[in-house]
Amino acid sequence: MNKQSITKLVLDNLPEKHAWSDLPFEKILFQWWATGRSQNSLRLTDDGKHAFDQAEIVYYEYPLVNNDDELEEVRQTKFILELGKKINCPFYVGYKTRMTKSIYVRLYDSKIAMLINLYGSFHDYLQAKKI
């Protein structure tokens, strides 16, 4: 599925009155997706996460890192770009609190969540996934 299809489905599941009711579809795409209409990455912005929450879309949440070595890897710009290539479902990257290293990823796909559980951690899943 692409961003346009996913966006339409989520919009259809939002309450009748919502923050995006009066916005053109193209503007919603840019507000919800980190890469707007372009690129294949399905990374959500804060607004996108909020919309998915309002639509009550099921999600699976994992710590993005388990140790300082993994944290250092995440700090590299290319890591976030690779996430967009390796994760084939809508996802959101956030902080539990900005003062800690508690970065998490929220996935909206049960199949990928099951695979992560089989690999043991989100980081291990990403290491095994080829682009």
ZANUGU-242331 format. One record per residue: residue number from 1; residue in three letters; x, y, z of N, C-alpha, C in turn. Coordinates in Angstrom, 1 decimal, padded with zeros to 4 digits. Layout:
BEGIN
n, res, n.xx, n.yy, n.zz, ca.xx, ca.yy, ca.zz, c.xx, c.yy, c.zz
NUM, ala, X, Y, Z, X, Y, Z, X, Y, Z
...
// end
This chain:
BEGIN
n, res, n.xx, n.yy, n.zz, ca.xx, ca.yy, ca.zz, c.xx, c.yy, c.zz
1, met, 000.8, -001.2, 000.0, 000.0, 000.0, 000.0, 000.9, 001.2, 000.0
2, asn, 000.4, 002.3, -000.6, 001.1, 003.5, -000.6, 000.5, 004.6, 000.3
3, lys, 001.2, 005.7, 000.5, 000.8, 006.7, 001.4, -000.6, 007.2, 001.1
4, gln, -000.9, 007.4, -000.1, -002.3, 007.9, -000.5, -003.4, 007.0, 000.0
5, ser, -003.2, 005.7, -000.3, -004.2, 004.7, 000.1, -004.3, 004.6, 001.6
6, ile, -003.2, 004.6, 002.3, -003.2, 004.5, 003.7, -003.9, 005.7, 004.3
7, thr, -003.5, 006.9, 003.8, -004.1, 008.1, 004.3, -005.6, 008.1, 004.2
8, lys, -006.1, 007.7, 003.0, -007.6, 007.6, 002.8, -008.3, 006.7, 003.8
9, leu, -007.6, 005.5, 004.0, -008.2, 004.6, 004.9, -008.3, 005.1, 006.3
10, val, -007.2, 005.8, 006.8, -007.2, 006.4, 008.1, -008.2, 007.5, 008.2
11, leu, -008.3, 008.4, 007.2, -009.3, 009.4, 007.2, -010.7, 008.9, 007.3
12, asp, -011.0, 007.8, 006.7, -012.3, 007.2, 006.7, -012.6, 006.6, 008.1
13, asn, -011.6, 006.4, 008.9, -011.8, 005.9, 010.3, -011.7, 006.9, 011.4
14, leu, -011.5, 008.1, 011.0, -011.5, 009.2, 012.0, -012.9, 009.6, 012.4
15, pro, -013.0, 010.2, 013.6, -014.3, 010.7, 014.0, -014.8, 011.8, 013.0
16, glu, -016.1, 012.1, 013.0, -016.6, 013.0, 012.0, -015.9, 014.3, 012.0
17, lys, -015.7, 014.9, 013.2, -015.0, 016.2, 013.3, -013.6, 015.9, 013.8
18, his, -012.6, 016.2, 013.0, -011.2, 016.0, 013.3, -010.4, 017.2, 012.8
19, ala, -009.1, 017.2, 013.2, -008.3, 018.4, 012.9, -008.0, 018.6, 011.4
20, trp, -008.2, 017.5, 010.6, -007.9, 017.6, 009.2, -009.1, 017.7, 008.3
21, ser, -010.3, 017.9, 008.9, -011.6, 017.9, 008.2, -011.6, 018.9, 007.0
22, asp, -011.0, 020.1, 007.2, -011.1, 021.1, 006.2, -009.9, 021.2, 005.3
23, leu, -008.9, 020.3, 005.5, -007.7, 020.5, 004.7, -007.7, 019.7, 003.4
24, pro, -007.1, 020.2, 002.4, -007.0, 019.4, 001.1, -006.1, 018.2, 001.4
25, phe, -006.4, 017.1, 000.6, -005.7, 015.8, 000.8, -004.2, 016.0, 000.7
26, glu, -003.7, 016.8, -000.3, -002.3, 016.9, -000.5, -001.6, 017.5, 000.8
27, lys, -002.3, 018.4, 001.4, -001.8, 019.0, 002.7, -001.7, 018.0, 003.8
28, ile, -002.7, 017.2, 003.9, -002.7, 016.1, 004.9, -001.5, 015.2, 004.7
29, leu, -001.3, 014.8, 003.4, -000.1, 014.0, 003.1, 001.2, 014.6, 003.7
30, phe, 001.4, 015.9, 003.5, 002.6, 016.5, 004.0, 002.6, 016.7, 005.5
31, gln, 001.4, 016.7, 006.1, 001.4, 016.8, 007.6, 001.6, 015.5, 008.2
32, trp, 001.1, 014.4, 007.6, 001.2, 013.1, 008.3, 002.4, 012.3, 008.0
33, trp, 003.1, 012.5, 006.9, 004.2, 011.7, 006.5, 005.5, 012.5, 006.5
34, ala, 006.5, 011.9, 007.1, 007.8, 012.6, 007.2, 008.4, 013.0, 005.9
35, thr, 008.1, 012.3, 004.8, 008.6, 012.6, 003.5, 007.6, 013.1, 002.6
36, gly, 006.4, 013.5, 003.1, 005.4, 014.1, 002.3, 004.9, 013.1, 001.2
37, arg, 004.7, 013.5, 000.0, 004.2, 012.7, -001.1, 005.4, 011.9, -001.7
38, ser, 006.6, 012.4, -001.6, 007.7, 011.8, -002.3, 008.3, 010.6, -001.5
39, gln, 009.1, 009.9, -002.0, 009.8, 008.8, -001.5, 008.9, 007.7, -001.0
40, asn, 009.4, 006.5, -000.7, 008.6, 005.4, -000.3, 008.5, 005.2, 001.2
41, ser, 009.2, 006.0, 001.9, 009.2, 005.8, 003.4, 007.9, 006.1, 004.0
42, leu, 007.5, 005.2, 004.9, 006.2, 005.3, 005.5, 006.3, 005.8, 007.0
43, arg, 007.3, 006.7, 007.2, 007.5, 007.2, 008.5, 006.5, 008.4, 008.8
44, leu, 005.8, 008.3, 009.9, 004.8, 009.2, 010.3, 005.4, 010.4, 011.1
45, thr, 004.8, 011.6, 010.9, 005.1, 012.7, 011.8, 004.3, 012.6, 013.1
46, asp, 004.5, 013.6, 013.9, 003.6, 013.7, 015.1, 002.2, 013.8, 014.8
47, asp, 001.8, 014.6, 013.7, 000.4, 014.7, 013.3, -000.1, 013.3, 012.8
48, gly, 000.8, 012.6, 012.0, 000.4, 011.3, 011.5, 000.1, 010.3, 012.6
49, lys, 001.0, 010.3, 013.6, 000.8, 009.4, 014.8, -000.5, 009.8, 015.5
50, his, -000.8, 011.1, 015.6, -002.0, 011.5, 016.3, -003.3, 011.1, 015.5
51, ala, -003.2, 011.2, 014.2, -004.3, 010.7, 013.4, -004.6, 009.2, 013.5
52, phe, -003.5, 008.5, 013.5, -003.6, 007.0, 013.7, -004.2, 006.7, 015.0
53, asp, -003.8, 007.4, 016.1, -004.3, 007.2, 017.4, -005.8, 007.5, 017.4
54, gln, -006.2, 008.6, 016.8, -007.6, 009.0, 016.8, -008.5, 008.0, 016.0
55, ala, -007.9, 007.4, 015.0, -008.6, 006.4, 014.2, -008.5, 005.0, 014.9
56, glu, -007.8, 004.9, 016.0, -007.7, 003.7, 016.8, -007.1, 002.6, 016.0
57, ile, -006.0, 002.9, 015.3, -005.3, 001.9, 014.5, -004.4, 001.1, 015.5
58, val, -004.4, -000.2, 015.4, -003.6, -001.0, 016.3, -002.1, -000.8, 016.0
59, tyr, -001.3, -000.7, 017.0, 000.1, -000.6, 016.8, 000.9, -001.5, 017.8
60, tyr, 002.2, -001.6, 017.5, 003.1, -002.4, 018.3, 004.3, -001.5, 018.5
61, glu, 004.7, -001.4, 019.8, 005.8, -000.5, 020.2, 007.0, -001.3, 020.7
62, tyr, 008.2, -000.8, 020.2, 009.4, -001.5, 020.6, 010.5, -000.4, 020.9
63, pro, 011.4, -000.7, 021.8, 012.5, 000.2, 022.0, 013.4, 000.2, 020.8
64, leu, 013.8, 001.3, 020.3, 014.6, 001.4, 019.1, 016.0, 000.9, 019.4
65, val, 016.5, 001.1, 020.6, 017.8, 000.7, 021.0, 017.8, 000.0, 022.3
66, asn, 018.8, -000.9, 022.5, 018.9, -001.7, 023.8, 020.2, -001.3, 024.5
67, asn, 021.1, -000.6, 023.9, 022.4, -000.3, 024.6, 023.0, 000.9, 023.9
68, asp, 024.1, 001.4, 024.5, 024.8, 002.6, 024.0, 025.4, 002.4, 022.6
69, asp, 025.8, 001.2, 022.2, 026.4, 001.0, 020.9, 025.3, 001.2, 019.8
70, glu, 024.1, 000.7, 020.1, 023.0, 000.8, 019.2, 022.5, 002.3, 019.1
71, leu, 022.6, 003.0, 020.3, 022.2, 004.4, 020.3, 023.1, 005.2, 019.4
72, glu, 024.4, 004.9, 019.5, 025.3, 005.7, 018.6, 025.0, 005.4, 017.1
73, glu, 024.7, 004.2, 016.8, 024.3, 003.9, 015.4, 023.1, 004.7, 015.0
74, val, 022.1, 004.8, 015.9, 020.8, 005.5, 015.6, 021.1, 007.0, 015.4
75, arg, 022.1, 007.6, 016.0, 022.4, 009.0, 015.9, 022.9, 009.4, 014.5
76, gln, 023.3, 008.4, 013.8, 023.8, 008.6, 012.4, 022.6, 008.9, 011.5
77, thr, 022.7, 009.9, 010.7, 021.6, 010.3, 009.8, 021.2, 009.1, 008.9
78, lys, 022.1, 008.4, 008.4, 021.7, 007.3, 007.5, 020.8, 006.2, 008.1
79, phe, 020.9, 006.1, 009.4, 020.1, 005.1, 010.1, 018.6, 005.3, 009.9
80, ile, 018.2, 006.6, 010.0, 016.8, 006.9, 009.9, 016.3, 006.7, 008.4
81, leu, 017.2, 007.1, 007.5, 016.9, 006.8, 006.1, 016.8, 005.3, 005.8
82, glu, 017.6, 004.5, 006.4, 017.5, 003.1, 006.2, 016.2, 002.5, 006.8
83, leu, 015.8, 003.1, 007.9, 014.5, 002.6, 008.5, 013.4, 002.7, 007.4
84, gly, 013.4, 003.8, 006.7, 012.4, 004.1, 005.7, 012.4, 003.0, 004.6
85, lys, 013.6, 002.5, 004.3, 013.7, 001.5, 003.3, 013.4, 000.1, 003.8
86, lys, 013.7, -000.2, 005.1, 013.6, -001.5, 005.6, 012.2, -001.8, 006.3
87, ile, 011.5, -000.8, 006.7, 010.2, -001.0, 007.3, 009.1, -000.7, 006.3
88, asn, 008.4, -001.7, 005.9, 007.4, -001.6, 004.9, 005.9, -001.4, 005.4
89, cys, 005.8, -000.6, 006.4, 004.5, -000.3, 007.0, 004.6, 001.1, 007.6
90, pro, 003.5, 001.7, 007.9, 003.6, 003.0, 008.6, 004.3, 002.8, 010.0
91, phe, 005.2, 003.7, 010.3, 005.9, 003.7, 011.6, 006.2, 005.1, 012.1
92, tyr, 006.4, 005.1, 013.4, 006.7, 006.4, 014.0, 007.8, 006.2, 015.0
93, val, 008.8, 007.2, 015.0, 009.9, 007.1, 015.9, 009.7, 008.3, 016.9
94, gly, 009.8, 007.9, 018.2, 009.6, 009.0, 019.2, 010.4, 008.7, 020.4
95, tyr, 010.3, 009.6, 021.4, 010.9, 009.6, 022.7, 009.9, 009.4, 023.8
96, lys, 010.2, 008.5, 024.7, 009.4, 008.4, 025.9, 009.5, 009.7, 026.7
97, thr, 010.8, 010.1, 026.9, 011.1, 011.4, 027.4, 012.4, 011.9, 026.7
98, arg, 012.5, 013.1, 026.4, 013.6, 013.6, 025.7, 014.9, 013.6, 026.5
99, met, 014.8, 013.5, 027.8, 016.0, 013.5, 028.7, 016.7, 012.1, 028.8
100, thr, 016.0, 011.1, 028.3, 016.6, 009.8, 028.4, 016.9, 009.2, 027.0
101, lys, 017.5, 008.1, 027.0, 017.8, 007.4, 025.8, 016.6, 006.5, 025.3
102, ser, 015.5, 006.7, 025.8, 014.3, 005.9, 025.6, 013.6, 006.2, 024.3
103, ile, 014.3, 005.9, 023.2, 013.7, 006.1, 021.9, 012.9, 004.8, 021.5
104, tyr, 011.7, 005.0, 020.9, 010.9, 003.9, 020.6, 010.5, 004.0, 019.1
105, val, 010.1, 002.9, 018.6, 009.4, 002.9, 017.3, 008.1, 002.2, 017.4
106, arg, 007.1, 002.8, 016.8, 005.7, 002.3, 016.8, 005.4, 001.8, 015.4
107, leu, 005.1, 000.5, 015.3, 004.8, -000.1, 014.0, 003.3, -000.3, 013.9
108, tyr, 002.8, -000.2, 012.7, 001.3, -000.5, 012.4, 001.2, -001.7, 011.5
109, asp, 001.8, -002.8, 011.9, 001.7, -004.0, 011.0, 002.0, -005.2, 011.9
110, ser, 001.0, -006.1, 012.1, 001.2, -007.3, 012.9, 002.2, -008.3, 012.4
111, lys, 002.4, -008.4, 011.1, 003.3, -009.3, 010.5, 004.8, -008.9, 010.9
112, ile, 005.1, -007.7, 010.7, 006.4, -007.2, 011.0, 006.6, -007.3, 012.5
113, ala, 005.6, -007.0, 013.3, 005.8, -007.1, 014.8, 006.1, -008.5, 015.2
114, met, 005.4, -009.5, 014.5, 005.7, -010.9, 014.8, 007.1, -011.3, 014.5
115, leu, 007.6, -010.8, 013.3, 009.0, -011.0, 012.9, 010.0, -010.4, 013.9
116, ile, 009.7, -009.2, 014.4, 010.6, -008.6, 015.4, 010.7, -009.5, 016.6
117, asn, 009.5, -010.0, 017.1, 009.5, -010.8, 018.2, 010.3, -012.1, 018.0
118, leu, 010.3, -012.7, 016.8, 011.1, -013.8, 016.5, 012.6, -013.6, 016.5
119, tyr, 012.9, -012.4, 016.0, 014.4, -012.0, 016.0, 014.8, -011.6, 017.4
120, gly, 013.9, -011.2, 018.3, 014.3, -010.9, 019.7, 014.3, -009.4, 020.0
121, ser, 014.6, -008.6, 019.0, 014.6, -007.1, 019.2, 014.4, -006.4, 017.9
122, phe, 014.0, -005.2, 017.9, 013.9, -004.4, 016.7, 015.2, -004.2, 016.0
123, his, 016.2, -004.0, 016.8, 017.6, -003.8, 016.2, 018.0, -005.1, 015.5
124, asp, 017.8, -006.2, 016.1, 018.2, -007.5, 015.5, 017.5, -007.7, 014.2
125, tyr, 016.2, -007.4, 014.2, 015.4, -007.5, 013.0, 015.9, -006.6, 011.9
126, leu, 016.3, -005.4, 012.2, 016.8, -004.5, 011.2, 018.2, -005.0, 010.6
127, gln, 019.0, -005.5, 011.5, 020.3, -006.0, 011.1, 020.1, -007.2, 010.1
128, ala, 019.1, -008.0, 010.3, 018.9, -009.2, 009.4, 018.2, -008.8, 008.1
129, lys, 017.5, -007.7, 008.1, 016.7, -007.3, 006.9, 017.6, -006.7, 005.9
130, lys, 017.6, -007.2, 004.7, 018.4, -006.7, 003.6, 017.6, -005.6, 002.8
131, ile, 018.2, -004.6, 002.3, 017.6, -003.5, 001.6, 017.4, -004.0, 000.2
// end
